[in-house]
Amino acid sequence: MVGQKLRALKTGLTATVIIALSATAAAGADDNSTNQKERLPGDVIPSAYGLYFDPNPGRKSFSGAETIDIQVLKTTRKIVLNSTDITVTDAEYKSSGATKSQKLSIHDESKFQEVILESKELIEPGQYSIVLQFQGKLNDKLKGFFREKVTDSEGRNGWLCATQMEPTDARRMFPCFDEPAYKATFSISTSLNADESAVSNSPVLKEVVDNEKRRKVVTFEKTPKMSTYLVALVIGHIVPSEPIMAAGVPIRVWCAPGKEKMTAYSRQFAAKVLDYYTKYFNIPYCAKKLDLVAIPDFPNGAMENLGACTFREDLLLVDEKTISVEAKQQVALNVAHEMAHLWFGDLVTMQWWDDIWLNEAFAEWMSTKAVDLLEPSWQYRNQFTLEREQSMLSDSLRATQPIHAEIKDADQIDQVFDEITYEKGAAVLYMLEGFLGPDTFRDGIRNYLSAHELANATPENLWSALSSTSGKNVSELMHSWVYLKGFPEVIVDSSKPETTVSQKRFVFLNEDSDSSSAWQIPLQVRSLEENNINSAHKIVFSKTTGNLGTSKKAPYLVNARGEGYFRVVYSPKDLKEMMAHLSKMTVLERASLLSDQFYLALAGQIPVKQYLDLTAFYKDEADPNVTSVMCDQFNEMDLMIDANARLPFAAFVRDRLAHAKKLFGWTATEDRSDLVKRERAEVLLTLGTIGQDKETIDQARKLANEYFTHEDATAVESELYEPMLKIVAYNGNRQDFAKIQALWRRCKTPERKQSTLMALAMFQEPALIEKTLKMCLSSAIEKQDAPLVMAAIMEGRAGRGLAWEFFRKHIILIAWRFPEHLMLNLVMAMNALGEQQQLDEVKAFFKKHPVPSQARGINKIIEAIEIRVAFRRHNDLAKTFSSLNLVETKH
């Protein structure tokens, strides 16, 4: 992932926003947002499911049969199951050991996503079996049990059927107890064409072929106990790679025929990850096999189904001849993330969705550790810590929510799959690990997992395990970080004989009522007079104001190692002294100091010029991670630059990145690390766009012209392909547009085709922007790509106004045409708007189209725009940049 920016702010806003935007759009869309306001009663619990499916993708339907072994805990006549778009045609039950069944009447409560099965007689506590027959919809919405059209290597069309259950879509495939606490085993079988293959959570137990009907039935072994959201079934013309063994488990990658050569990297990397996780957790993987399944169009990137993890093709399949380091990194991260869930989520599952961070934050944290260990040249541990800015940006808004976000009903669940749950949760875990020590932390995690194996757990279970191994009250230490929204800023005052610190909540706009809350802040403090990172001492600071408690000489770093999830405010005097010791700081310390100054300036707490002057000390920065942080900040600032400030701003960008340009450049050398390869693309792209560096632009155009002429896949380095095209597009005309458009249509590999398409979103001429926007609503661009292109235009300075106007004008068609799971990208892109008029329009738009269940997400969008409007109103950026006297006559 490229660096984090305010315009990339996630809102937790779901597709219900789009569906609700227009009454006409809602009428034409498949609005399946839930009206469920209650949880299941809890008086009946399942222990085992037996499931049979007979899909008919041509007719968009399937039939099913189901047996559920249940335990009735208290006398009842009603058994309530979750069910959506399912028609139960027959239902009966019998007690354990009985031979005779009794009918159940069927009451469809679709508005609550439930089906109620009612007995004429009282059902006493005990063991029973429910037997159901049902019909369902094989949908095109990429949720539950869905179908998608696929084309093979010879151009023949066919169907692929697949599943995506998280969070509450298993109920679209079979009636069930669709809450994570109701764990059970699953015995699954399915019918399919004789020439197709099927993959599920467990290995194949048997196949029975009917040659006359050219059909077969595949039966899978019983799964371990798991939640309904982990059930997986994929059916179609897919083929497996050769297995690779790791920790005694066979690992295969499944893909469309003809793509087998692209499975080697993910398969081999998965084997290394499984070995590492098995040793780290000291608990064996709980399933008999691990399949990684590539699906052409998949809603959430990847999903951790036990034994059968599913992925979008571009996040699993690798053409190692042309893939860039960044794209390869995304494959590794996704594989490691989903595999971490095999322990955090699959083996031990949160009790309810308000603690989804127990799954996602831990998977994010663990995958970062795995990638950093197994691909050391990427230095991903540093990269993740720097990229936590995405969550800190969102967490600096008044409309943010705590890591533990109360979820009362299914309507609210999608909102917690956001950067607070993932990135903030993982960053807080890293902070805790650094404070407790890695070995102590690991031992606590092992105890937590072993104590709740194949069951459910709560945060208190985790804190108890960590407290036992560390001897510290971890529950008390972590309470504020998990249950309070936002995070603190730490203000350092060294003007007195003994340095004091104070804390308050950091927010961009005016503080709200909970701003006086105090966090238990694990500070790591060291004096820069000492050139030793290990000299830092640890303090838990829990007061609003207090002494630092150290006699070492200032200036102090109070976020030594850069692991703390907080901002630090230093005096100008301390900052000046720190710059004299910049070489003594680690990469993370230098980068976090720079980030704090940028966002303090954005919040209006320090003058913008103080931040700009600080960047002068970073001009000779040699670490690509720190240079990337500067690029991110410059690109964010670009969205707030008016026309009269553009020339001095571009000169500023060129000046600050001149050394990085010389250090990285366009020319490859054999000794360059993957880290340099990845980050130089960002440096060159920044210089060739907002920096308007003539030499960079000319070189990009020269490379592009050569590529247009020969189209040799190896003629341009993988890392330079995207910046080359985007720089040409940013500075391009109609002829350039035609060339890039034609190239996009000819691209063969998934990564380059996507990069070329996204270059079309970089053109600055209004007529070309309009042309690309119109393409998004035509058949020229695939439905799954069009929202991403439109979002990229809305995130750009030149295109955001046009894209916003286009969005409002065509909202009905957009809501009807685009896949729901990708609409979030388009809604999120509204964050890039920065004019007062646009702010007023957004407020009016959502007032006219209110979506109460998504109020927090909408408020975050509005607040992000308000931040830009306020920053521009309070700062004369043209005057500020001109005062630096950096405008050159030639560049």
N, C-alpha and C positions, 0 to 999 in steps of 0.2 A: 504494500500500500504506500502510495506517495504521501508526503507529509500532510498533517491535519490542518484544516483551514475552517474559518467561520462559515464560509459558503458551503462546506461539506457537512455542516452540522446535522446530525441525525435528530429527528424529533420524536421518534416512537409513534409517528402518525401512521395509521393504517389506511388501507384502500377504501375504507368506509367513507372517508372524506370525499373522495372523488365521486363515489356512487351517490352520495347525498347532495352533491353540488347542484344538481338539476333534477326537477321532478321528472322531466322527460327522460333524462339519462338513467335515473333510478328505475323508471318503468321498463326501460329497454335492457337493463343489466340484470345479471343473476345476483340479486342482493341477498346474500345468505348471512349477513351479520346477525348475530344471535340476539334473542330477546330473553335469554336465560337469566333469571335474577336469583336463582337458588341453586345450591349444590345438591347432589344426590342425597337421599335421606340418610344413608349410612346404616340401614337396618339389614341390608343384604350385601354380602361381599363375594366376589368370584374367586375361584381357585384354579380353574382350567377352562380353556376354550378349545372346542373342536370346530374348525371352519373349513367350508368348501365353497369355492367360487367358480362360476362359469361365465366368463366375460364374452361380450359380443361388441367389439369396438365399432364395427360398422353401424350398429344400431344405437350406439351410445348407452348401452345397458349391460347389466349383469344380473344373474340370479345367484342366490346363496343359500346355504344350509348351515345351521349353527347349533352346537350343544355347549351350554355353559354349566359347569359344576359350580354350585353356589352353597354358601352357608347362610341360613336365615338366623339372625341374631335375636329377633323378637317377633312375636306373633303379628301377622299382617295378612291382608288380602291382596296387596298390591306389590308388584315388583317393578321398580322404575329403572329404565335403561336410557342412555343417551342415544338419539337417533336423528339423523338429518337426511332428507331426500331418500329415505329408505321406506319401502312399503312392506310391512310384515304381513304375510298372507296366512300364516298358521302358527299357533303357539300352544305348547302344552308343557306340563311339568310332571315330575314324579320324584318320590323320595328315594334316597339312596337305598339300593337293594330291591326296590319294588319293580314289578314287571308291568304294571298297568299305569298308563299316563292319564292325566286329567287336563282338559282343555282350559286355556286361559283366554279371556276376552281381550281384545286389542283396542287401545285408545291412543290415537296419534295426537300428541301434543306438540305439533310442529313449531309453534311460536316459542316454546321453551326448549326446542331441540331434544325432546323426550318422547318415548313411547311407554305407556303404562300397560302392564300385563296384569289382569285382575282375575282372581280365583273366586268362584262362588262360595267356597269354603275357606275357613281360616287356615292359614299356613303356619304351623307351629315351628318353633326354633328347631333347626337340624340341618342335615345335608340333603340337597336336592339337585336335580338336573333340569335345566330348561332346554327345550328343543324348539327351534324356530326355522321357518322358511321365509325367505324375503326376496324382494326385487330392489335393484338400485340403479342409479344413474352413473354411467361411466363418463365423467364430465370432462370439459376442456379447460377447466380453471386451474389445473396444476395443484389440486389439493384433494385430500382423501384418496379415492381410487380414480385415476384419471387416464386419459388416452392422449397421445400426440402422434401426428403424422410424421413419418420418417421416410427418407429416401436413401436407398442403398447405393453402393459404389457404381452400379450399372444404371442408375437413374430410375429404378422401380420404386413406386410408393408402397408403403405398408403402414402398419400401426404398431406402436409400442404402448403397453399398459404399465403403469407404475403407480407408486403410492407416495404420499407425503402426509403424515398424520399429525405432526406437531404444529400447534399445540392441541387442538380439539377437533381433528378431522378424521379420526378413526371411526367416529360415529357416522361418517358418510359412506363407509364401506361395510360396516356390520353393526347391529345394535350391541352396545357394550357399556361397561362401567368406565366411561371415558374421563377418568381423573387419575392423576399419577399415583395416588396412594393405593389404588386397587390393582396391585400387581398379581399376575397369574401366569400360568404356562399357556402356550399356544401350539396346537397341532393343526397345521395348515395343509390343504391340498387344493389343487386347481386343475381345471381342464384347459387345454390349449391346442393349437394346431400341431400336428406331428413333427413339422420341421422347425418349430420354435423351441426356445429354451425358457426356463423359469428359474428365478433366484428368489430365495426367501431367507429368513433369519437363520434357519438350520440347514444342515446337509440334506440332500435328497435321500429319502428312505426307500422309495420304489417308484417305478414308472410302469404304467399299464397302457399299451398302445392299441387303438382300434384302427386297423389298417383300412377297413372299408370306409369309415367316416373320416379317415385321415386326421384323427384327433387322438389325444392321449391325456391321461390323468397323472399328474405328478404329486406325490405325497412327500411331505418333509417331516423330519424328525421333530419331536417335541422340543420346544425352546426351554431355556431356564426361565425362572419367574421374571417378568418384566411388565412395564406399564404399556397401555394400549398405544401410546403415541410412538412406540418403537417398532410396531408391526410393519413389516416390509414385504412387498411382492412386486416383482418386475417380470413382465412377460413380453417376449418378442424375438426378433432375429438378432440375438446377441451371442457373442462367443467369449470364452474365457481365455485368459493367458495361461501359460504354464504356471503351476503353483510354485511358490517359494516358501520354504519352511522357516518359521521363527518361533522360538519358545514352544516348539512342538505343535504349532498351528499352521495349517496350509493357508497361504494368502494368494488370492487371484484377483486380477482386474478384468472386469467384463466390459465389452465395448461392441460397437457395430462392426460387422465383418469388414476387413480391409484396414482397420485402424490398430491392429494388434501390435504393430511396431512401436506405437506410441505409449505402450503400457509399462515399459521397462523401468523408467525412473520412479514412478509412483509405487510400483510393486516393491522395488528394492528399498526405497525409502521407508515404506510401511513396515518392512521386515526389521529394519534398524530401530524404528520407533517402538514396535512391539517388544523387542528385546529390552530396550531401555526402560519402558514403562513397567514391564514385569519385574525388573530388578529394583526400580525405584520404589514401587508400591509394595513389593514383596508379597504380591497376591497374583496368582495366575489369572490370565484372561478367562472369562467364565463361559465362553462359547467354544464350539468344536472347530469352527472355521471362520475366516474373515474374507468376505468378498467386498471389493470396492467396485461399484457399478457406475459406469459413465452413461448419463442420460442427456440427450441433445438440449432439451429445454427443461430446466429444473428451477423451481421457484426460489429456493433459499440458498443457492450455491452448493450446499452439501447438507447431509443429514446423517446422524449417528445411529441409525437403526442397528440393533445388536446383531452382529454376524453378517450384515448386508448394508454397509454404508453407501449412500447414494450421492452422486456428484454431478454437477454440470460438466460436460465434456472438457471444456477449457480449463477446469480446475482439477483435472485428473490425468488427461492425456498430454504427453509432451513430445514435440518434435525437437529433439536435442540439437539438430543442425541449425535451426532458426530461432529457437525460443530465447527470449531475453532473460537476464538474471531476475528481474522483477517478476516476470510471469512464472518462472520456475519457482521462485520464492513463494508465490501464492499457492501453487500446487502443494509444496511442502507444508505450508502453514495449514491449509485446509485438511490435508491428510492427518497431520499431527493433532489438529483440533478435534476432528471427529473421533479419532482413536483415543484421545484423552477421555472423551465421553464414555468410552467402554467401561471405565471405572467411575468417573464422575457423571452420573446420570443414569447409566444402564445398570451397573452393579449396585450403586447406592443412589437413590433417587430422592429429590426433594419431596416433602410431604404435600406441598401445594405450590401453585405457580408464583406466589409472591416471593418465594425463595428460589426462583429459577437461576439466580446468580450462583447458587451452590453447584449448578451444572455449568453454566456458561462462563462465569468468571474463572473457575478452576480450569476449564478446558483452555481458555485463552492463556492463562498463566502457564499451564503445563506445556502447551504446544510451543510457547515461546522458549521455554527451557530446552525442549527437544530440538527445535530448529537451531538454536544457538550452539548446542552441543554437537549435532550431527552435520551441520554446515557452518563451521566456524568462520569461514572467510566472509560470511554475510554480516557478522557482528550483530545478530538480530536482537540480542538482549538490549543493546544500546538503542537500536532503532525503535523497539517497542516502547521503551521508556520515553523517548522523544515524541513518539506518536500518541502518547496518552493525552496530548493537548486536545484531541478531539473530544474526549470525555470531559476534560477540564473546561473547555469552551461551553459545552452544554450545561455543565454543573455550575457555571458562573451566572446562569440565568435565574430569575426569580421563579420561573415556571418549571424548574427541574424537579426531580423526585428522588427520594432516597434509594439506595441499593435495594433495600427491602421495601418494595412498593405494595401496599395493600391491594389485593385482588379479591373482589367480592363475587364477580361473575365472569362468564366467558367473554363478555363484551370487552373487558379491560385487558385481557391477557396479552394480546399482540403489542400493546404499548410498552411492555417491559422488555421486549427484545430489542434493546437499544444500546447506545454507547455507555450508558451508566451501568447497566448490567454487565456488559462485556469488558470494556476497557477500564472503567473506573474500578470495577470489582477486581480485575486482575492486578491493576496498579496498587490497590490497597493490600492485596495479598503479598505482592512483592515487598511493599513497605513493611508489612508484618514479618515476612520471612527474614528480611535484612535485620530487623530489630531483635528477633528471637534467635537468629542463627540458622543457617540452612539445614544442619543435621537435626537440630531440635525440631524444626518445622516439619521436616520429612517424617520423623518418628511419630509426630502427632497425627499427620495425615494417614500414616499406615494404621494407627490405632483406630482412627475414625472409620476408615473403610472396612477394616476387619470386623469391627463391632456392629456394623449395619449392612453387612454383605447380603445382597438380594432383598433388601428391605428399603425402608424410607427413613429419612433423617431430617433434622432441623438445624439451624445455626447453633443452637445451644449444645447440640451433640458435638459439633465441631469444636466449639470453644472449650468444652470440657476435655476433649482429647488433647488439645494443644496446651491447656493449662496443666494437665497432668505431666506432660513431658517437659514443659518449660519452668514449672514452678511459679508462674506469673498468672495474674488474674486476666486472662485474655478476653473473657466476656466483657469485663469493665473497660479494657483498653479499646475494644473494637466497637462497642455499642454506638458511640457517636458517629463512627465512619459508616456504619451500616444503616442506622435508623434516622440520622439527620440528613436533610438534603443540603447539597452544597459542600464546600470545604473552606478551610480557614486561610487567611493570610497572616503571616508572622512578621511583625514590625520590630526591627532591631534598632536599639538606641545605644550607641557606644559613646555618647557625649558625657556620660557620668563616669566616675571612677570604676563602678561595676556595671557592666553591660546589662541592660534590661531588655526583655522581650514582652510583647503583648500580642493578642490575637483577636481577630474578628472575622466574620464571614466575608469572603471575597465575592462581590457581585459587580457586574458592569454598570448597571443602573442603580437607582436608589435602593438602599437596603430595606428589607421588610422586617416584620415583627420578630422573626427568629434569629436576627443578625447577632444577638448577644450570646447565642449558644456557644459553649466552650467544648472544644474537641480535646480528646486525649492525644496529644501530638507527639509521636516518637521522633524527637530531634536527634540528629547525629551532627555534632558540633566539632569543628577543628579550626585551629588558627592557621592562617596562610603563611605565618612565619615558619611553620614546619612543613617541609616538603615530604610528607608521609601520610598517605590516605588512611593508613591503619591507626593513626594517632587520634582519630575521631572518637569522642566519648558520647555515650547515649543518655538521653534525658527524656523522660515523659513529662511534657509540659501540659498541664491541665487547667491552669488559671487563665483569667483574662489578661492579667499583668503580673510579671514577676522577674526576679533576677535570673540571669543565664546560669549562674552557679559555676563559673569557671574563672580561673585566675590567669589563663593564658592571654597572650597579647593579641589585641585586635589588629587587623580586621578578622572577624570570624565568618566562616561559612556555617550557617545553621542548617543547611541541607547538604551536608557532606555526602558524597557518593551520588547525589542527585536522585535519590529514590523516593523522597517525600512527596506525597500528594497534597501539596500546598504551595502557595506563592510566598516569596520573601521580599520584604520591603527594606532596603538599605538606604542610608543617607547618601547624598551626593559625595560627601567626604569619604565615606567607607567605600563607595564604588570606585572612586579615583584611586584609593589605595589598593583595592583588589586588582585593578587593571595592571598594576606593577607586578602582580604575582600571577598573572593569567597563565603562564607556562606551568605553574605548579598545580593547576586544576586539572581534573580528569575531563574526559569528553563530556560526560553527563553533567558535571558541575558547570563547565563553560556553557553548555547548551541550555541548561535550566536557568542559569543566571540571565542569559539573553532573552529567553522566553518570558521570564517574569517581567523584565523591563518593557517588552513589547506590549504585553497585555495590561500592565499597569498604565501604560500610555493610552491604550485603547479605552480603558475605563476612566480616563481623565484624572488619575491619581498622581501622575507625574507629567511634566511637559514632554511633548513629542520630541523636541530637540534633544532632551536628555537621552532618549533611546537612540536617536540617530547618531549622536556623538559617541555613544557606547559602541555602535557597530564599527566605528573607525578602528577600534582596537582588535577587531576580528578580521580585518582586511587580509592578513597573512595566514588566516586559518588554513590548516592543511588536512584536517580530518573531514571526510565527506559527510559524516553525520551532522556536524555542526554547520557546515556550509548548506546542507539541505534545510536546516532550520531557518537560516537566513532567507533562502529562496522562498520558503513557505510564507514567511512574514512579508516579504516584498510583494508577493502575489496577492496576499490578503490586502495589503495597503493599496494596491493598484485599483481595487474596487471603490476606493474612496478618493481617488485623484481626479480633480476636474481638469478640463482642457488647458486652463492657464498654468497648471502645475506639471503638465505632462513632460515637457522638455527637461526641467531641472530634476524631476523624479527619475527619468530614464538615465540621466547622467549620474545620479546617485547610485542606481543599481549597477551601472557599468563600473563605477569606481570601487564599490564594495566587492564586486565579484571578479575584478581584473586578475587577481592572483589565482583564484580558483580556475578561471578560464585558461590561464597559462599552465597551471598544474595538471588539469584534466584534459582539456582540448578534444579535438576530433580524431586525432591519430592514435591508433592502438599500439600498445607495447605489450610484450609477452609477460612482463612482471606485474601488470596491473591486476589488482585484486577484484573479486566480484563486487565488493563494496564500492570501489572507485568506478567500475563500469556502470553500476546502477545509478549512482548519484551524479555522475557527470552529465547524464541525460537531462537531469533537472536543471543543472547549472546552465547548460547550453540552451535549453528551452526558455529559461527565464531571460537570458541575455538576448536571445533572438526575437523575443516577443516584447515584454514590457521594458526591457533594457534597450531595445532598438540598436543593438551593436552591429554595425555594418559588416564587419569582418565575419561574424557568426552567421548573419543572414546570407551573405554571399557564399559562404562555404556550404550552408544547407542547400541553397539553390543549385550549386554546382553538383553536389552529390545526388540531388533529386533528378536533375536532368540526365545524369549518367544512368541512374536507375530506370527512369522512364524509357530510355533508349534500349537498354539491354535486359532489364528485369532479371538479373542474376540474383537468386535468393541470397547468395553469400557475398554479393558485391558491397553491401552495407552491413556493418555490424548490427547485430540484433538490438543492442541497446540504443543505437543511433537512428534506427528506422523511424520510430515514432516522433522524436524531436525534429528530425529532418523534415518530415511531411508537415508537422504542425507549424514549424517556423515558416515554411513556404506558404502555407495556407493563411497564417496570420498576416503576412505581408503580401498576399496574393491577389490576383485579379480573375476575371472570367476564364481566361485560358488556363490558369493554374487549377481552377475549380474543375474544369472539364477533364484535365489530365488525372487529377486525384480521384475524381468520380469514376473514370474509366478503369483506373488501377484497382480501385475497390471491387469492382465487378469481376476482375480477373483473379483476385487473390485466392490462393489455395489453402494456406494454413489458417487455423482459427485465430491465432494471435494477430497475425498481420492483417487479416481481413478486418478485425475489430479496430486495430490501430488506424488503418486507412479510413474507415468509416468515421471514426471520431475526429479525424483531421478536418472533415467537412464542417464540423461545428466550430472551427477556429477562424473562419473568414470574418473579416471586419466590415466589408461593404454591405450596407443594408439590403441591397438587391440579392446578394448571394446568401445572406442570412435567411431572407424570406424564402429563397429557393430550397434551402435545406429544410426549413420548417415545413414547407408544403410536401416535401418528400416523405416526411415522417407520417403524414396522414394518407399516403398512397401505398400501393403495393410494392413500391421500389425498395423500401426498407422493411425488414422483418418486424413483426409486432413486438418481439421481445427486445429488439434493438432500438426501435423508434423512441420510446420514452427516455432512454439513456442519452440519445443524441439531442433531443429537445432540452433535457435537463442541462447538458453541457453548454448549450447555447445560453440558457437562462443564467448560468453561473459565470458567464463572461461579461466583461464591462460593456462591450459594444452591442451584444445581443440580448442582454437581459430585458430591456424595455420592449423590444420587438417580440421576444418570446412570451413575455407576460401578457402582452396585448393579444397575441395569437392564441394563447391558452384560454383566455376569457372568451374570445370570439368563437372558438371551436370546442368548447367544453363538452357539449353533448356528444359530438363525434369522438372526442378523445376518451370520454368515459365509456363509450360503447366499444371502441376498437382496441384499446390497450389492455394487456393482461393486468389483473388487479395487483399482483405481487410486485410489478414494476412501477406502478403509479406512485409509490412512495418516493422514488427517486425524483420524480417530476415535482411533487409537492415540496419536498425538501429543498429543491433548487430555488424556491422563492426566497430563501434566506439571503441570496445574493443581491436582492433589490436594495437600493440605498437612497432613493430620493424621497423627499417628504410627500410628493404627490403619489408615488408608488405605495408608500406606507398607508396613506389615506385610502387608496384603492383596495389594498389588501384587507384592511379593516372593514370596509364597506362590503367587500366580496363575501367575507365570512359572516358578516352580520346578516346578509341576505340569504346565505346558505349555511345556517348554523348546524354544527354536528356536536351535540352535547357530550357524547361519549369520547370525543377526541379534543376536548377543550384545552387540555394541557399542551398537546402537540401544536395546536393552532396558536396558542399564546406564545410558545417558543419561537415559532416563525415570526410572529409580529415583533417580539422582543429583539430578535436578532437584527431585524431591519431598523428598529428604533436605535440600536447601538450605533449603526453606521450613520444614521441621520444625525444623532447627537454629536458624534465625533467630527463630522464635517462642519456642523454648525459652530463648534467651539474651537476649531483650528483653522488657521489660514495656511494651508499646506503649500500654496504657491510661494508665499513669503518665506515659509520655513525652509523649503528646499532651495530656494534661490539664495538664501543667506549662507548656504554651504559653499557657494561659488565653485560648483563642479561642472557647469555647462561647458562643453567643449565645442569648438568650431568644427572639428572633424572627429569622427569616431567610427 
